[in-house]
Amino acid sequence: MTTVTSPLAGRAIGLAAVPDPVFSGVMVGPGTAVDPVREPSVAVAPVDGIVVSLHAHAFVVVDGEGHGVLTHLGIDTVQLNGQGFELLAAKGDTVRRGDPIVHWNPVEVEAAGKSPVCPVVALEATPDALADVAEGVDVPSGGTLFTWR
């Protein structure tokens, strides 16, 4: 079983509240989303593992059980072409839960007309594989978002 923790502080709002049909429709996978605190922050690894995909606006860490967790920093933020994001890790890095991955500022994302809501998704999982999914609660960075059986 894998415990997936929040890559940032904010409010867990659930995927249905994400303003993007791909995430809200659970097409990428099940999970939840975090509406982040509006201040510059560092998005951290939600699990121990290897960074297998890394972009300014999104990253995937795969744990030792092969569970891939996608953290997407905001919605449509790929259109910002990395502006306002600073990579703190590299693809292929082995990371521990809580290690810094990307520095960003949700306030700048909103100022650019994008949503700062951050989906945290269990890739290639079925909804019934997740338990204790956080929704409607405030979470600290490192707080539990869900468990993956």
Buried (B, 14 or more C-beta within 10 A) or exposed (E): EBBBBBBBBBBBBBBEBBEBEEBBEBEBBBBBBBBBBEEEBBBBBBBBBBBBEBBBBBBBBBBEEEBBBBBBBBBBBBEBEEEBBEBBBEEEBEBEBBBBBBBBBBBBBEEBEBBBBBBBBBBEBEEEBBEEBBBEEBBEBBBBBBBBE
